[in-house]
Amino acid sequence: MEENNGALPTKVGFWSKFKNFLFQDITVELTPAQQRVEDEINEFLHQEITWQGVKGFLFQEIKF
């Protein structure tokens, strides 16, 4: 027989189930091509933004 050291069994409530569902660990495996695209997107999103770069973009010469 299993010993429970005096602890009473507990009923799992709605919020516990909801929290466990919301914060579950999810593992996604990517193909090498998908990984390459993900790496490029990540690199683009985390590139360093400097005032010189923003200024150069905003005040670039526009020719029609």
URDA-V618013 format. One record per residue. RES is the residue in one small letter. SS is DSSP state (h for helix, s for strand, l for the rest). PSI is psi in radians with two decimals (NA if undefined). NEAR is the number of other C-alpha atoms within 12 Angstrom. Layout:
BEGIN
res:ss:psi:near
RES:SS:PSI:NEAR
RES:SS:PSI:NEAR
END
This chain:
BEGIN
res:ss:psi:near
m:l:2.48:3
e:l:2.38:6
e:l:2.33:8
n:l:0.20:9
n:l:0.65:7
g:l:-0.01:7
a:l:2.41:8
l:l:2.57:8
p:l:2.49:9
t:l:2.61:8
k:l:2.31:9
v:l:2.10:11
g:l:3.03:10
f:h:-0.82:10
w:h:-0.59:12
s:h:-0.76:14
k:h:-0.75:13
f:h:-0.80:12
k:h:-0.76:13
n:h:-0.66:13
f:h:-0.77:12
l:h:-0.63:11
f:l:0.50:11
q:l:2.67:11
d:l:2.26:9
i:l:2.24:8
t:l:2.22:6
v:l:2.23:8
e:l:2.27:10
l:l:2.62:12
t:l:2.85:10
p:h:-0.66:10
a:h:-0.75:11
q:h:-0.69:13
q:h:-0.69:14
r:h:-0.79:13
v:h:-0.74:14
e:h:-0.71:16
d:h:-0.72:15
e:h:-0.73:14
i:h:-0.76:13
n:h:-0.74:12
e:h:-0.72:12
f:h:-0.78:12
l:h:-0.45:11
h:l:0.35:10
q:l:2.67:11
e:l:2.25:11
i:l:2.16:13
t:l:2.79:10
w:h:-0.66:11
q:h:-0.73:12
g:h:-0.74:13
v:h:-0.79:12
k:h:-0.78:12
g:h:-0.65:13
f:h:-0.80:13
l:h:-0.61:11
f:l:0.50:11
q:l:2.67:11
e:l:2.30:9
i:l:2.21:8
k:l:2.35:4
f:l:NA:3
END
